[in-house]
């Protein structure tokens, strides 16, 4: 069963995706279709992405054990900021991969040609 936090995330992501699909349909030039990125060694790039994903899972385990920033007590004004910083820390391996690869940012996006 979904907790209130999980339900809120589900609704938020669903609304964001539906909004993106509507805007993409109404204003197709806003996100023009691009050619897929070319990689010299695609398997190496895939391996790095898998390693970053494993690192995200590892940081997630640290988060579940309470080893990241404390989120404070209910009603604490810093609580939303600490949770936000924890989320940035959680996904930082993916951000670090983008920085470390020194490839154009366009290589991080999947080419969207015919979104349903």
C-alpha positions in Angstrom: 0.0 0.0 0.0 1.3 3.5 -0.8 2.2 5.8 2.0 1.3 9.4 1.7 4.8 10.3 0.6 4.8 7.5 -2.1 1.4 8.5 -3.2 2.4 12.1 -3.5 5.5 11.2 -5.6 3.4 9.0 -7.8 0.9 11.8 -8.4 3.6 14.4 -8.9 5.5 12.3 -11.4 2.4 11.4 -13.3 1.2 15.0 -13.5 4.7 16.1 -14.7 4.8 13.4 -17.4 1.3 14.0 -18.6 2.0 17.8 -18.7 5.1 17.1 -20.7 3.2 15.0 -23.2 0.5 17.6 -23.6 3.0 20.4 -24.1 5.0 18.3 -26.5 1.9 17.6 -28.5 0.7 21.3 -28.5 4.2 22.8 -29.1 6.2 20.2 -31.1 9.1 22.6 -31.8 9.8 23.1 -28.2 11.6 19.8 -28.0 12.7 19.0 -31.5 13.7 15.4 -32.3 17.5 14.9 -32.3 19.7 12.3 -33.7 20.9 9.7 -31.2 24.2 10.5 -29.6 27.3 8.7 -31.0 29.7 7.0 -28.6 33.1 5.7 -29.4 32.7 2.8 -27.1 29.0 2.4 -26.3 29.5 -0.7 -24.0 32.0 1.3 -21.9 29.5 4.1 -21.5 26.8 1.6 -20.6 29.1 0.1 -18.0 29.7 3.5 -16.5 26.0 4.1 -16.3 25.4 0.8 -14.6 28.2 1.5 -12.1 26.6 4.9 -11.4 23.2 3.3 -10.9 24.7 0.8 -8.4 26.3 3.7 -6.6 22.9 5.4 -6.4 21.6 2.2 -4.8 24.5 2.2 -2.4 23.9 5.8 -1.4 20.2 4.9 -1.0 21.2 2.2 1.5 23.1 4.9 3.4 20.0 7.1 3.3 17.8 4.3 4.6 20.2 3.7 7.5 20.1 7.4 8.4 23.7 8.0 7.5 23.0 11.1 5.3 21.9 14.5 6.7 19.3 14.3 9.5 15.9 15.5 8.3 15.1 17.1 11.7 11.9 17.0 13.6 8.4 17.6 12.3 7.7 21.3 12.0 11.4 22.2 11.7 11.9 24.8 9.1 15.1 23.3 7.8 13.5 19.9 7.2 12.5 20.4 3.5 16.0 21.8 2.7 17.7 18.8 4.3 15.5 16.4 2.5 16.3 18.2 -0.8 20.0 18.0 -0.1 19.7 14.3 0.7 18.0 13.7 -2.6 20.8 15.5 -4.4 23.3 13.4 -2.5 21.3 10.3 -3.4 21.5 10.9 -7.1 24.9 12.5 -7.1 26.6 9.5 -8.7 24.7 10.1 -11.9 25.5 13.8 -11.8 29.2 13.0 -11.2 29.1 10.6 -14.1 28.0 13.4 -16.4 30.8 15.7 -15.1 33.4 13.0 -15.3 32.6 11.9 -18.8 33.0 15.4 -20.1 30.6 14.6 -22.9 28.0 17.0 -24.1 24.9 17.1 -22.0 22.8 15.9 -24.9 24.3 12.5 -24.4 22.3 12.2 -21.1 18.9 12.3 -22.8 17.1 9.6 -24.7 16.1 10.6 -28.2 12.3 11.0 -28.1 10.8 10.4 -31.5 7.4 9.0 -31.0 6.4 9.3 -27.4 3.0 7.7 -26.8 
